[in-house]
Amino acid sequence: MMMSVANISHAHRFYASFSQVDMQSAKGTIEITHRIFTHDIEDLLRQYQGGNGELEDGVIESFLKEYIMQAFAIYDPTGAQIPLTWIAVEVTLNDIFVYQEAPLTKGQQSLVIVDRILMDLFDDQSNTVNLKLDGKVKSHTFHQDSEMYRIAFDGPSGPVTARN
């Protein structure tokens, strides 16, 4: 029994974030929720700000706002970046939830997404994005070698060549 407890304490951490992108046709909005493990954000704070990585209320929101806005972006099918509005951040013991919102063009059924959250910190980071429209869900998982990815309900999904 002691041996198995010791092995668990040395287990490799899993580096992942999860983003839910809801295309709300009736409201004309795109609602985004990112779920990131609290201990990963503590590591990120240590990397970029030094210190002990403690999550101070005044620091965490401004730091995460700048960081997430640089690491996550969405584009419309024409290649225009869709501006994301920062809504809030919620910190719990195990998870941090970041909420964003953007306008949705009427009839739009696809988005091009870039998700580089924590990829600058962890080599084996993976970020799963679930895109939801009218009760249907499509997903893509981003890895270190991932670039832009088109998730579509009106045609094929797949990698997109970087735009200028």
C-alpha atoms as one frame of an Amber mdcrd trajectory, in Angstrom:
protein
   0.000   0.000   0.000   2.803   2.462   0.871   4.508   1.745  -2.432   1.449
   2.658  -4.504   0.986   5.949  -2.624   4.613   6.850  -3.290   4.181   6.116
  -6.987   1.123   8.349  -7.211   2.987  11.290  -5.695   5.631  11.034  -8.430
   3.133  10.695 -11.274   3.644  12.931 -14.296   1.338  15.946 -14.390  -1.079
  16.235 -17.261  -0.778  19.583 -19.081  -4.070  20.598 -20.659  -6.610  23.359
 -20.983 -10.173  23.140 -22.194 -12.133  25.817 -24.046 -15.855  25.768 -24.725
 -16.884  28.071 -27.589 -20.663  28.445 -27.855 -21.981  30.073 -31.017 -25.285
  31.558 -29.782 -27.215  32.247 -33.002 -30.296  33.619 -31.243 -28.239  36.093
 -29.189 -25.707  36.925 -31.911 -22.782  36.150 -29.627 -19.920  33.756 -29.236
 -19.464  32.807 -25.569 -16.068  31.413 -24.596 -15.114  29.635 -21.381 -11.522
  28.524 -20.807 -10.786  26.023 -18.028  -7.146  25.916 -16.955  -5.641  24.041
 -14.017  -4.764  26.384 -11.152  -1.339  24.809 -10.576  -0.431  25.455 -14.235
  -1.280  29.159 -13.877   0.832  29.275 -10.711   3.739  27.882 -12.769   3.030
  30.464 -15.486   3.115  33.308 -12.966   6.448  32.059 -11.596   7.854  31.943
 -15.136   6.738  35.432 -16.145   6.695  37.329 -12.864   9.064  35.418 -10.600
   8.211  35.010  -6.948   6.166  32.170  -5.556   3.392  32.088  -8.161   0.660
  32.863  -5.631  -2.634  33.933  -7.158  -3.230  37.454  -5.851  -6.628  38.922
  -6.747  -5.319  42.192  -8.198  -2.571  40.506 -10.210  -4.219  37.370 -11.582
  -6.969  39.040 -13.610  -4.775  41.641 -15.301  -2.042  39.076 -15.964  -4.467
  36.472 -17.360  -6.312  39.040 -19.469  -3.114  40.012 -21.265  -1.856  36.425
 -21.505  -5.100  34.837 -22.798  -5.678  37.638 -25.312  -2.258  36.830 -26.825
  -2.572  33.034 -26.642  -6.135  32.482 -27.898  -7.788  34.030 -30.942 -10.706
  33.370 -33.246 -11.192  34.461 -36.851 -14.206  34.530 -39.126 -14.208  32.528
 -42.381 -12.799  35.509 -44.315  -9.726  35.624 -42.071 -10.692  38.699 -40.049
  -9.853  38.403 -36.369 -12.945  38.586 -34.183 -12.413  40.926 -31.217 -12.830
  39.149 -27.883 -14.311  40.997 -24.937 -12.991  40.061 -21.507 -15.864  39.178
 -19.171 -14.331  37.742 -15.980 -12.014  35.276 -14.333 -13.052  32.818 -11.608
 -10.403  31.134  -9.466 -11.150  27.916  -7.576  -8.843  25.569  -5.720  -8.272
  23.316  -8.755  -9.359  25.329 -11.786  -9.353  28.802 -13.230 -12.209  29.767
 -15.518 -11.798  32.639 -17.960 -14.894  34.056 -19.654 -14.861  35.967 -22.946
 -17.458  37.014 -25.499 -17.501  38.109 -29.131 -20.042  39.074 -31.786 -21.406
  36.321 -34.038 -22.328  37.136 -37.616 -25.789  35.911 -38.579 -25.592  32.571
 -40.397 -21.949  31.986 -39.478 -21.221  28.263 -39.126 -17.452  28.087 -38.809
 -14.569  29.658 -36.916 -10.818  29.571 -37.344  -9.183  29.159 -33.948  -5.675
  29.537 -32.554  -5.101  28.138 -29.057  -1.541  28.493 -27.703  -2.499  28.644
 -24.009   0.469  27.413 -21.901   2.326  26.083 -24.945   5.150  28.510 -24.172
   5.548  26.813 -20.774   4.951  23.079 -21.263   6.260  21.052 -24.216   3.527
  18.433 -23.850   0.651  20.896 -23.405  -2.591  20.030 -25.191  -5.573  22.354
 -25.529  -8.977  21.017 -26.463 -11.537  23.362 -27.990 -15.182  22.330 -28.228
 -17.238  24.411 -30.654 -20.995  24.230 -30.166 -23.690  25.427 -32.569 -27.405
  24.568 -32.401 -26.846  21.539 -30.163 -24.043  20.114 -32.310 -20.464  19.929
 -31.026 -17.182  19.645 -32.906 -13.782  19.439 -31.225 -10.118  19.907 -31.977
  -7.080  19.400 -29.766  -4.124  21.721 -30.280  -0.545  20.552 -29.624   2.871
  22.248 -29.912   2.926  21.826 -33.700  -0.676  23.045 -34.173  -1.383  26.308
 -35.911  -4.720  27.741 -36.996  -7.581  25.290 -37.300 -10.963  25.719 -38.990
 -13.851  24.097 -37.139 -16.900  24.051 -39.377 -20.497  22.895 -39.360 -20.978
  23.948 -43.009 -18.118  22.053 -44.625 -14.795  20.408 -43.872 -12.749  21.243
 -40.789  -8.985  21.300 -40.894  -5.692  23.177 -40.559  -5.492  26.656 -42.047
  -2.399  28.296 -43.493  -1.336  31.281 -41.402  -2.654  34.612 -42.628  -0.707
  37.867 -42.992
